[in-house]
Amino acid sequence: MEIWINPACSKCRSALSVLDAEKAEYTVRRYLEDPPSEAEIRDVLAKLGLEPWDVTRTGEARAAELGLDTWPRDARARGQWIEALARNPVLIQRPIITADDGSAVIGRSEDAVRSVL
């Protein structure tokens, strides 16, 4: 399994603690330093069953700079959102865990993290 984290994020550190306590095998991806490609974001979105605007941190200063609150949230704008996430990984919700079975979860709670174990 792989977990996308920002080490400064308390939710990410909590998720890692749960994984460690359960002795899970995982790979850490510091996604701010190693941003996912548009293809990787599309893949994760499919696994999550979510749209790009569902995993966007709209409260970030960068979101305001881009004017994301005015962007349409529809199929036509989907590519624009994915491109913005790839170019501005700070906008991606965290932590995202992808499991070996093809499932994925945004691990912001202990229960969410445990759901992929």
The first five atom37 places (N, CA, C, CB, O) and aatype in JSON, in Angstrom:
{
  "aatype": [12, 6, 9, 17, 9, 2, 14, 0, 4, 15, 11, 4, 1, 15, 0, 10, 15, 19, 10, 3, 0, 6, 11, 0, 6, 18, 16, 19, 1, 1, 18, 10, 6, 3, 14, 14, 15, 6, 0, 6, 9, 1, 3, 19, 10, 0, 11, 10, 7, 10, 6, 14, 17, 3, 19, 16, 1, 16, 7, 6, 0, 1, 0, 0, 6, 10, 7, 10, 3, 16, 17, 14, 1, 3, 0, 1, 0, 1, 7, 5, 17, 9, 6, 0, 10, 0, 1, 2, 14, 19, 10, 9, 5, 1, 14, 9, 9, 16, 0, 3, 3, 7, 15, 0, 19, 9, 7, 1, 15, 6, 3, 0, 19, 1, 15, 19, 10],
  "atom_mask": [
    [1, 1, 1, 1, 1],
    [1, 1, 1, 1, 1],
    [1, 1, 1, 1, 1],
    [1, 1, 1, 1, 1],
    [1, 1, 1, 1, 1],
    [1, 1, 1, 1, 1],
    [1, 1, 1, 1, 1],
    [1, 1, 1, 1, 1],
    [1, 1, 1, 1, 1],
    [1, 1, 1, 1, 1],
    [1, 1, 1, 1, 1],
    [1, 1, 1, 1, 1],
    [1, 1, 1, 1, 1],
    [1, 1, 1, 1, 1],
    [1, 1, 1, 1, 1],
    [1, 1, 1, 1, 1],
    [1, 1, 1, 1, 1],
    [1, 1, 1, 1, 1],
    [1, 1, 1, 1, 1],
    [1, 1, 1, 1, 1],
    [1, 1, 1, 1, 1],
    [1, 1, 1, 1, 1],
    [1, 1, 1, 1, 1],
    [1, 1, 1, 1, 1],
    [1, 1, 1, 1, 1],
    [1, 1, 1, 1, 1],
    [1, 1, 1, 1, 1],
    [1, 1, 1, 1, 1],
    [1, 1, 1, 1, 1],
    [1, 1, 1, 1, 1],
    [1, 1, 1, 1, 1],
    [1, 1, 1, 1, 1],
    [1, 1, 1, 1, 1],
    [1, 1, 1, 1, 1],
    [1, 1, 1, 1, 1],
    [1, 1, 1, 1, 1],
    [1, 1, 1, 1, 1],
    [1, 1, 1, 1, 1],
    [1, 1, 1, 1, 1],
    [1, 1, 1, 1, 1],
    [1, 1, 1, 1, 1],
    [1, 1, 1, 1, 1],
    [1, 1, 1, 1, 1],
    [1, 1, 1, 1, 1],
    [1, 1, 1, 1, 1],
    [1, 1, 1, 1, 1],
    [1, 1, 1, 1, 1],
    [1, 1, 1, 1, 1],
    [1, 1, 1, 0, 1],
    [1, 1, 1, 1, 1],
    [1, 1, 1, 1, 1],
    [1, 1, 1, 1, 1],
    [1, 1, 1, 1, 1],
    [1, 1, 1, 1, 1],
    [1, 1, 1, 1, 1],
    [1, 1, 1, 1, 1],
    [1, 1, 1, 1, 1],
    [1, 1, 1, 1, 1],
    [1, 1, 1, 0, 1],
    [1, 1, 1, 1, 1],
    [1, 1, 1, 1, 1],
    [1, 1, 1, 1, 1],
    [1, 1, 1, 1, 1],
    [1, 1, 1, 1, 1],
    [1, 1, 1, 1, 1],
    [1, 1, 1, 1, 1],
    [1, 1, 1, 0, 1],
    [1, 1, 1, 1, 1],
    [1, 1, 1, 1, 1],
    [1, 1, 1, 1, 1],
    [1, 1, 1, 1, 1],
    [1, 1, 1, 1, 1],
    [1, 1, 1, 1, 1],
    [1, 1, 1, 1, 1],
    [1, 1, 1, 1, 1],
    [1, 1, 1, 1, 1],
    [1, 1, 1, 1, 1],
    [1, 1, 1, 1, 1],
    [1, 1, 1, 0, 1],
    [1, 1, 1, 1, 1],
    [1, 1, 1, 1, 1],
    [1, 1, 1, 1, 1],
    [1, 1, 1, 1, 1],
    [1, 1, 1, 1, 1],
    [1, 1, 1, 1, 1],
    [1, 1, 1, 1, 1],
    [1, 1, 1, 1, 1],
    [1, 1, 1, 1, 1],
    [1, 1, 1, 1, 1],
    [1, 1, 1, 1, 1],
    [1, 1, 1, 1, 1],
    [1, 1, 1, 1, 1],
    [1, 1, 1, 1, 1],
    [1, 1, 1, 1, 1],
    [1, 1, 1, 1, 1],
    [1, 1, 1, 1, 1],
    [1, 1, 1, 1, 1],
    [1, 1, 1, 1, 1],
    [1, 1, 1, 1, 1],
    [1, 1, 1, 1, 1],
    [1, 1, 1, 1, 1],
    [1, 1, 1, 0, 1],
    [1, 1, 1, 1, 1],
    [1, 1, 1, 1, 1],
    [1, 1, 1, 1, 1],
    [1, 1, 1, 1, 1],
    [1, 1, 1, 0, 1],
    [1, 1, 1, 1, 1],
    [1, 1, 1, 1, 1],
    [1, 1, 1, 1, 1],
    [1, 1, 1, 1, 1],
    [1, 1, 1, 1, 1],
    [1, 1, 1, 1, 1],
    [1, 1, 1, 1, 1],
    [1, 1, 1, 1, 1],
    [1, 1, 1, 1, 1],
    [1, 1, 1, 1, 1]
  ],
  "atom_positions": [
    [[0.84, -1.17, 0.0], [0.0, 0.0, 0.0], [0.88, 1.23, 0.0], [-0.95, 0.0, 1.2], [2.04, 1.19, 0.41]],
    [[0.3, 2.32, -0.47], [1.02, 3.58, -0.52], [0.18, 4.65, 0.17], [1.34, 3.99, -1.99], [-1.04, 4.66, 0.06]],
    [[0.86, 5.54, 0.89], [0.17, 6.65, 1.56], [0.81, 7.95, 1.12], [0.22, 6.49, 3.11], [2.02, 8.15, 1.23]],
    [[-0.04, 8.85, 0.62], [0.42, 10.19, 0.24], [0.29, 11.08, 1.46], [-0.41, 10.76, -0.98], [-0.79, 11.23, 2.02]],
    [[1.42, 11.66, 1.88], [1.4, 12.47, 3.09], [2.11, 13.8, 2.91], [2.03, 11.71, 4.22], [2.91, 14.01, 2.0]],
    [[1.78, 14.7, 3.83], [2.53, 15.91, 4.1], [2.99, 15.72, 5.54], [1.65, 17.26, 3.88], [2.14, 15.68, 6.44]],
    [[4.3, 15.6, 5.81], [4.77, 15.32, 7.16], [4.34, 16.37, 8.2], [6.26, 15.22, 7.16], [4.33, 16.09, 9.39]],
    [[4.0, 17.57, 7.74], [3.57, 18.62, 8.67], [2.11, 18.46, 9.09], [3.77, 19.98, 8.03], [1.64, 19.19, 9.97]],
    [[1.4, 17.53, 8.49], [-0.04, 17.35, 8.73], [-0.28, 16.36, 9.87], [-0.74, 16.85, 7.45], [0.22, 15.24, 9.85]],
    [[-1.05, 16.78, 10.86], [-1.33, 15.91, 12.0], [-2.16, 14.69, 11.6], [-2.05, 16.68, 13.09], [-1.97, 13.61, 12.17]],
    [[-3.07, 14.84, 10.65], [-3.88, 13.7, 10.18], [-2.99, 12.66, 9.5], [-4.98, 14.17, 9.2], [-3.22, 11.46, 9.63]],
    [[-1.98, 13.12, 8.78], [-1.04, 12.21, 8.13], [-0.22, 11.45, 9.17], [-0.1, 12.98, 7.17], [-0.03, 10.24, 9.06]],
    [[0.25, 12.16, 10.17], [1.03, 11.51, 11.23], [0.16, 10.5, 11.99], [1.6, 12.56, 12.2], [0.65, 9.43, 12.36]],
    [[-1.09, 10.83, 12.22], [-2.01, 9.9, 12.88], [-2.23, 8.64, 12.04], [-3.35, 10.57, 13.17], [-2.24, 7.53, 12.57]],
    [[-2.4, 8.83, 10.74], [-2.59, 7.69, 9.84], [-1.36, 6.78, 9.86], [-2.87, 8.17, 8.4], [-1.5, 5.56, 9.9]],
    [[-0.18, 7.37, 9.84], [1.04, 6.57, 9.9], [1.12, 5.81, 11.21], [2.27, 7.47, 9.73], [1.57, 4.66, 11.22]],
    [[0.71, 6.42, 12.3], [0.71, 5.75, 13.6], [-0.2, 4.52, 13.6], [0.27, 6.72, 14.71], [0.16, 3.48, 14.14]],
    [[-1.37, 4.65, 12.98], [-2.3, 3.51, 12.89], [-1.66, 2.4, 12.06], [-3.66, 3.95, 12.28], [-1.69, 1.24, 12.45]],
    [[-1.11, 2.76, 10.92], [-0.48, 1.76, 10.05], [0.67, 1.06, 10.78], [0.03, 2.41, 8.76], [0.83, -0.15, 10.68]],
    [[1.47, 1.84, 11.5], [2.58, 1.25, 12.25], [2.08, 0.34, 13.37], [3.46, 2.36, 12.84], [2.64, -0.74, 13.58]],
    [[1.05, 0.76, 14.08], [0.5, -0.05, 15.17], [-0.03, -1.38, 14.66], [-0.61, 0.72, 15.89], [0.03, -2.4, 15.35]],
    [[-0.56, -1.36, 13.44], [-1.1, -2.58, 12.83], [-0.03, -3.35, 12.06], [-2.25, -2.23, 11.89], [-0.32, -4.38, 11.44]],
    [[1.21, -2.85, 12.1], [2.33, -3.48, 11.4], [2.06, -3.66, 9.9], [2.64, -4.83, 12.04], [2.44, -4.66, 9.3]],
    [[1.41, -2.68, 9.34], [1.1, -2.7, 7.91], [2.37, -2.37, 7.12], [-0.03, -1.69, 7.57], [3.22, -1.6, 7.56]],
    [[2.48, -2.97, 5.96], [3.57, -2.65, 5.06], [3.09, -1.57, 4.1], [4.08, -3.91, 4.27], [2.04, -1.72, 3.47]],
    [[3.83, -0.49, 4.01], [3.41, 0.62, 3.16], [4.62, 1.41, 2.69], [2.44, 1.53, 3.91], [5.71, 1.32, 3.24]],
    [[4.37, 2.19, 1.65], [5.36, 3.1, 1.11], [4.83, 4.51, 1.32], [5.64, 2.81, -0.41], [3.66, 4.79, 1.06]],
    [[5.69, 5.38, 1.79], [5.33, 6.78, 2.0], [5.68, 7.59, 0.76], [6.04, 7.36, 3.24], [6.77, 7.47, 0.21]],
    [[4.74, 8.39, 0.34], [4.99, 9.33, -0.76], [4.73, 10.73, -0.23], [4.09, 9.02, -2.01], [3.6, 11.08, 0.11]],
    [[5.76, 11.51, -0.16], [5.63, 12.92, 0.24], [5.2, 13.68, -1.02], [6.98, 13.5, 0.86], [6.03, 14.14, -1.8]],
    [[3.91, 13.77, -1.18], [3.38, 14.22, -2.46], [3.65, 15.69, -2.77], [1.92, 13.99, -2.49], [3.48, 16.1, -3.92]],
    [[4.07, 16.47, -1.8], [4.46, 17.85, -2.12], [5.83, 17.88, -2.79], [4.47, 18.72, -0.84], [6.11, 18.75, -3.61]],
    [[6.69, 16.92, -2.43], [8.02, 16.8, -3.0], [8.01, 15.95, -4.27], [8.98, 16.22, -1.98], [8.82, 16.15, -5.17]],
    [[7.1, 15.0, -4.33], [6.98, 14.06, -5.45], [5.52, 14.07, -5.92], [7.43, 12.6, -5.03], [4.78, 13.12, -5.67]],
    [[5.12, 15.15, -6.6], [3.7, 15.3, -6.97], [3.21, 14.21, -7.9], [3.49, 16.65, -7.61], [3.94, 13.76, -8.79]],
    [[1.96, 13.79, -7.7], [1.39, 12.81, -8.62], [1.09, 13.45, -9.98], [0.1, 12.2, -8.03], [0.8, 14.64, -10.08]],
    [[1.18, 12.63, -10.99], [0.85, 13.08, -12.35], [-0.67, 13.15, -12.5], [1.47, 12.13, -13.42], [-1.42, 12.68, -11.64]],
    [[-1.1, 13.73, -13.59], [-2.54, 13.77, -13.88], [-3.09, 12.35, -13.97], [-2.82, 14.55, -15.18], [-4.2, 12.08, -13.5]],
    [[-2.34, 11.45, -14.58], [-2.79, 10.06, -14.71], [-2.93, 9.4, -13.34], [-1.81, 9.24, -15.59], [-3.88, 8.67, -13.09]],
    [[-1.98, 9.67, -12.45], [-2.06, 9.1, -11.09], [-3.25, 9.67, -10.34], [-0.76, 9.38, -10.32], [-3.93, 8.95, -9.6]],
    [[-3.51, 10.95, -10.51], [-4.67, 11.55, -9.85], [-5.95, 10.94, -10.39], [-4.68, 13.09, -10.05], [-6.86, 10.63, -9.61]],
    [[-6.05, 10.76, -11.7], [-7.24, 10.11, -12.28], [-7.43, 8.71, -11.7], [-7.12, 10.03, -13.81], [-8.55, 8.31, -11.37]],
    [[-6.33, 7.97, -11.58], [-6.39, 6.6, -11.04], [-6.88, 6.61, -9.59], [-5.0, 5.93, -11.14], [-7.74, 5.81, -9.22]],
    [[-6.32, 7.49, -8.78], [-6.73, 7.58, -7.38], [-8.19, 8.0, -7.26], [-5.83, 8.56, -6.61], [-8.93, 7.47, -6.43]],
    [[-8.61, 8.94, -8.08], [-10.01, 9.38, -8.06], [-10.94, 8.21, -8.38], [-10.24, 10.53, -9.05], [-11.99, 8.05, -7.75]],
    [[-10.56, 7.4, -9.36], [-11.38, 6.24, -9.72], [-11.45, 5.26, -8.55], [-10.8, 5.53, -10.97], [-12.52, 4.72, -8.25]],
    [[-10.33, 5.03, -7.89], [-10.31, 4.12, -6.74], [-11.13, 4.67, -5.57], [-8.86, 3.88, -6.28], [-11.78, 3.91, -4.85]],
    [[-11.09, 5.98, -5.39], [-11.85, 6.62, -4.32], [-13.33, 6.73, -4.65], [-11.28, 8.0, -4.02], [-14.18, 6.82, -3.76]],
    [[-13.64, 6.73, -5.95], [-15.02, 6.96, -6.39], [-15.43, 8.41, -6.18], [0.0, 0.0, 0.0], [-16.59, 8.7, -5.88]],
    [[-14.46, 9.32, -6.33], [-14.7, 10.75, -6.09], [-14.31, 11.56, -7.32], [-13.92, 11.23, -4.86], [-13.65, 11.07, -8.24]],
    [[-14.73, 12.81, -7.31], [-14.37, 13.77, -8.34], [-13.23, 14.64, -7.81], [-15.6, 14.64, -8.76], [-13.02, 14.7, -6.6]],
    [[-12.49, 15.31, -8.7], [-11.34, 16.09, -8.23], [-11.72, 17.19, -7.23], [-10.65, 16.72, -9.41], [-10.96, 17.46, -6.3]],
    [[-12.85, 17.81, -7.41], [-13.26, 18.86, -6.47], [-13.59, 18.29, -5.09], [-14.47, 19.62, -7.02], [-13.59, 19.02, -4.1]],
    [[-13.86, 16.98, -5.02], [-14.13, 16.34, -3.73], [-12.86, 16.16, -2.91], [-14.79, 14.99, -3.95], [-12.94, 16.03, -1.69]],
    [[-11.69, 16.14, -3.56], [-10.43, 15.93, -2.86], [-9.57, 17.19, -2.87], [-9.66, 14.78, -3.48], [-8.37, 17.14, -2.59]],
    [[-10.18, 18.31, -3.18], [-9.45, 19.58, -3.25], [-9.59, 20.34, -1.94], [-9.96, 20.44, -4.42], [-10.68, 20.51, -1.4]],
    [[-8.47, 20.79, -1.44], [-8.43, 21.6, -0.22], [-8.73, 23.05, -0.62], [-7.02, 21.49, 0.51], [-7.83, 23.84, -0.88]],
    [[-10.0, 23.36, -0.65], [-10.44, 24.67, -1.14], [-10.11, 25.81, -0.18], [-11.92, 24.64, -1.4], [-10.2, 26.98, -0.55]],
    [[-9.73, 25.48, 1.04], [-9.38, 26.52, 2.01], [-7.94, 26.99, 1.91], [0.0, 0.0, 0.0], [-7.54, 27.92, 2.61]],
    [[-7.16, 26.34, 1.06], [-5.76, 26.74, 0.88], [-5.68, 28.08, 0.15], [-4.99, 25.65, 0.09], [-6.53, 28.4, -0.68]],
    [[-4.66, 28.85, 0.48], [-4.45, 30.14, -0.18], [-4.33, 29.97, -1.69], [-3.19, 30.83, 0.38], [-4.82, 30.8, -2.46]],
    [[-3.69, 28.91, -2.12], [-3.52, 28.67, -3.55], [-4.86, 28.49, -4.25], [-2.63, 27.44, -3.79], [-5.03, 28.9, -5.4]],
    [[-5.82, 27.87, -3.57], [-7.16, 27.69, -4.15], [-7.79, 29.05, -4.41], [-8.06, 26.85, -3.21], [-8.42, 29.26, -5.45]],
    [[-7.63, 29.97, -3.47], [-8.18, 31.32, -3.65], [-7.47, 32.03, -4.8], [-8.05, 32.14, -2.35], [-8.11, 32.71, -5.59]],
    [[-6.15, 31.87, -4.88], [-5.39, 32.5, -5.96], [-5.87, 32.03, -7.33], [-3.89, 32.21, -5.79], [-5.93, 32.8, -8.29]],
    [[-6.21, 30.74, -7.41], [-6.68, 30.18, -8.68], [-8.16, 30.46, -8.94], [-6.45, 28.68, -8.7], [-8.66, 30.25, -10.04]],
    [[-8.87, 30.94, -7.91], [-10.29, 31.21, -8.04], [-11.14, 29.95, -8.14], [0.0, 0.0, 0.0], [-12.16, 29.93, -8.82]],
    [[-10.71, 28.89, -7.46], [-11.41, 27.6, -7.56], [-12.88, 27.68, -7.17], [-10.72, 26.59, -6.69], [-13.69, 26.88, -7.65]],
    [[-13.22, 28.62, -6.32], [-14.63, 28.72, -5.91], [-15.54, 29.11, -7.07], [-14.77, 29.74, -4.79], [-16.76, 28.97, -6.98]],
    [[-14.96, 29.6, -8.16], [-15.77, 29.97, -9.33], [-15.75, 28.91, -10.43], [-15.28, 31.3, -9.89], [-16.47, 29.04, -11.42]],
    [[-14.93, 27.88, -10.27], [-14.82, 26.84, -11.3], [-16.05, 25.94, -11.28], [-13.55, 26.01, -11.09], [-16.54, 25.58, -10.21]],
    [[-16.54, 25.58, -12.46], [-17.65, 24.63, -12.5], [-17.23, 23.26, -11.98], [-18.2, 24.51, -13.94], [-16.07, 22.87, -12.09]],
    [[-18.18, 22.57, -11.42], [-17.94, 21.22, -10.92], [-18.77, 20.26, -11.75], [-18.29, 21.09, -9.39], [-19.81, 19.75, -11.33]],
    [[-18.28, 20.05, -12.96], [-18.99, 19.17, -13.88], [-17.99, 18.43, -14.76], [-20.0, 19.98, -14.76], [-16.79, 18.68, -14.7]],
    [[-18.5, 17.52, -15.57], [-17.65, 16.67, -16.4], [-16.75, 17.48, -17.34], [-18.51, 15.71, -17.22], [-15.6, 17.1, -17.58]],
    [[-17.25, 18.58, -17.85], [-16.44, 19.4, -18.77], [-15.23, 20.02, -18.07], [-17.3, 20.5, -19.39], [-14.18, 20.19, -18.7]],
    [[-15.36, 20.35, -16.81], [-14.29, 21.0, -16.07], [-13.38, 20.01, -15.34], [-14.87, 21.98, -15.08], [-12.38, 20.41, -14.73]],
    [[-13.71, 18.74, -15.39], [-12.96, 17.72, -14.63], [-11.46, 17.77, -14.94], [-13.51, 16.32, -14.94], [-10.64, 17.74, -14.03]],
    [[-11.1, 17.84, -16.21], [-9.69, 17.88, -16.61], [-8.97, 19.1, -16.06], [0.0, 0.0, 0.0], [-7.81, 19.01, -15.67]],
    [[-9.65, 20.23, -16.04], [-9.07, 21.46, -15.51], [-8.75, 21.29, -14.03], [-10.04, 22.66, -15.72], [-7.69, 21.71, -13.56]],
    [[-9.66, 20.67, -13.29], [-9.44, 20.43, -11.86], [-8.25, 19.49, -11.65], [-10.72, 19.83, -11.21], [-7.41, 19.73, -10.79]],
    [[-8.19, 18.42, -12.44], [-7.11, 17.45, -12.29], [-5.77, 18.09, -12.62], [-7.35, 16.23, -13.21], [-4.78, 17.86, -11.92]],
    [[-5.73, 18.9, -13.66], [-4.5, 19.62, -14.0], [-4.08, 20.54, -12.85], [-4.69, 20.43, -15.29], [-2.9, 20.62, -12.53]],
    [[-5.03, 21.23, -12.25], [-4.72, 22.12, -11.13], [-4.14, 21.34, -9.95], [-5.98, 22.9, -10.68], [-3.2, 21.8, -9.3]],
    [[-4.7, 20.17, -9.67], [-4.18, 19.35, -8.57], [-2.77, 18.87, -8.87], [-5.1, 18.15, -8.31], [-1.91, 18.87, -7.98]],
    [[-2.51, 18.47, -10.1], [-1.18, 17.99, -10.47], [-0.14, 19.11, -10.39], [-1.2, 17.4, -11.88], [0.99, 18.88, -9.98]],
    [[-0.54, 20.31, -10.79], [0.4, 21.44, -10.78], [0.52, 22.09, -9.4], [-0.04, 22.49, -11.8], [1.49, 22.8, -9.12]],
    [[-0.47, 21.85, -8.54], [-0.5, 22.47, -7.21], [-0.85, 21.4, -6.17], [-1.54, 23.65, -7.16], [-1.95, 21.41, -5.63]],
    [[0.07, 20.48, -5.9], [-0.26, 19.35, -5.02], [-0.69, 19.76, -3.61], [0.91, 18.43, -4.92], [-1.3, 18.96, -2.89]],
    [[-0.37, 20.98, -3.2], [-0.82, 21.45, -1.89], [-2.35, 21.43, -1.79], [-0.29, 22.87, -1.62], [-2.91, 21.44, -0.69]],
    [[-3.01, 21.4, -2.93], [-4.48, 21.41, -2.96], [-5.09, 20.02, -2.75], [-4.95, 21.96, -4.28], [-6.3, 19.91, -2.56]],
    [[-4.27, 18.98, -2.76], [-4.79, 17.61, -2.64], [-5.05, 17.28, -1.17], [-3.81, 16.59, -3.26], [-4.19, 17.45, -0.32]],
    [[-6.25, 16.8, -0.91], [-6.62, 16.35, 0.43], [-5.67, 15.25, 0.86], [-8.1, 15.87, 0.48], [-5.17, 14.5, 0.03]],
    [[-5.42, 15.14, 2.14], [-4.47, 14.17, 2.66], [-4.92, 13.59, 3.98], [-3.11, 14.81, 2.81], [-5.76, 14.18, 4.66]],
    [[-4.39, 12.47, 4.35], [-3.59, 11.53, 3.57], [-4.47, 10.67, 2.67], [-2.76, 10.64, 4.5], [-5.62, 10.38, 3.01]],
    [[-3.94, 10.27, 1.55], [-4.64, 9.33, 0.67], [-3.87, 8.02, 0.72], [-4.74, 9.88, -0.81], [-2.66, 7.98, 0.52]],
    [[-4.61, 6.96, 0.98], [-4.01, 5.63, 1.08], [-4.58, 4.77, -0.04], [-4.27, 4.98, 2.48], [-5.79, 4.65, -0.18]],
    [[-3.7, 4.17, -0.82], [-4.12, 3.21, -1.84], [-3.65, 1.84, -1.38], [-3.56, 3.57, -3.27], [-2.47, 1.64, -1.08]],
    [[-4.58, 0.9, -1.34], [-4.28, -0.45, -0.87], [-3.94, -1.35, -2.04], [-5.47, -1.02, -0.08], [-4.26, -1.05, -3.19]],
    [[-3.3, -2.45, -1.73], [-2.89, -3.4, -2.75], [-4.08, -4.04, -3.47], [-2.03, -4.48, -2.14], [-3.94, -4.52, -4.59]],
    [[-5.25, -4.05, -2.81], [-6.43, -4.66, -3.43], [-7.13, -3.73, -4.41], [-7.41, -5.1, -2.36], [-8.17, -4.08, -4.97]],
    [[-6.56, -2.53, -4.62], [-7.15, -1.59, -5.57], [-8.08, -0.58, -4.94], [0.0, 0.0, 0.0], [-8.58, 0.31, -5.63]],
    [[-8.31, -0.69, -3.65], [-9.16, 0.29, -2.97], [-8.31, 1.48, -2.53], [-9.89, -0.35, -1.74], [-7.08, 1.42, -2.53]],
    [[-8.99, 2.55, -2.18], [-8.31, 3.75, -1.69], [-9.23, 4.46, -0.72], [-7.9, 4.68, -2.87], [-10.45, 4.28, -0.74]],
    [[-8.62, 5.28, 0.13], [-9.39, 6.02, 1.12], [-8.63, 7.3, 1.47], [-9.63, 5.15, 2.4], [-7.4, 7.36, 1.41]],
    [[-9.39, 8.31, 1.82], [-8.78, 9.5, 2.41], [-8.76, 9.22, 3.91], [-9.58, 10.86, 2.05], [-9.8, 9.17, 4.56]],
    [[-7.56, 9.02, 4.43], [-7.4, 8.53, 5.81], [-7.38, 9.59, 6.87], [0.0, 0.0, 0.0], [-6.42, 9.69, 7.63]],
    [[-8.43, 10.38, 6.95], [-8.47, 11.46, 7.93], [-8.98, 11.01, 9.29], [-9.33, 12.58, 7.41], [-8.96, 11.78, 10.25]],
    [[-9.45, 9.76, 9.38], [-9.87, 9.22, 10.67], [-9.24, 7.84, 10.85], [-11.42, 9.15, 10.78], [-8.86, 7.19, 9.88]],
    [[-9.15, 7.4, 12.08], [-8.6, 6.07, 12.36], [-9.43, 4.99, 11.68], [-8.53, 5.82, 13.87], [-8.89, 4.03, 11.14]],
    [[-10.75, 5.15, 11.7], [-11.62, 4.16, 11.05], [-11.37, 4.1, 9.55], [-13.09, 4.49, 11.32], [-11.34, 3.01, 8.97]],
    [[-11.18, 5.24, 8.92], [-10.9, 5.26, 7.49], [-9.6, 4.54, 7.18], [-10.84, 6.71, 6.97], [-9.53, 3.77, 6.22]],
    [[-8.57, 4.78, 7.99], [-7.28, 4.12, 7.78], [-7.45, 2.61, 7.94], [-6.2, 4.66, 8.77], [-6.97, 1.83, 7.12]],
    [[-8.13, 2.21, 8.99], [-8.33, 0.77, 9.24], [-9.14, 0.09, 8.15], [-9.02, 0.57, 10.59], [-9.03, -1.13, 7.97]],
    [[-9.96, 0.84, 7.43], [-10.8, 0.24, 6.4], [-10.01, -0.34, 5.24], [-11.77, 1.26, 5.89], [-10.55, -1.16, 4.49]],
    [[-8.76, 0.06, 5.07], [-7.95, -0.49, 3.98], [-6.95, -1.55, 4.45], [-7.2, 0.63, 3.29], [-6.16, -2.05, 3.66]],
    [[-7.0, -1.87, 5.71], [-6.09, -2.9, 6.24], [-6.64, -4.29, 6.02], [-5.83, -2.68, 7.72], [-6.0, -5.27, 6.4]]
  ]
}
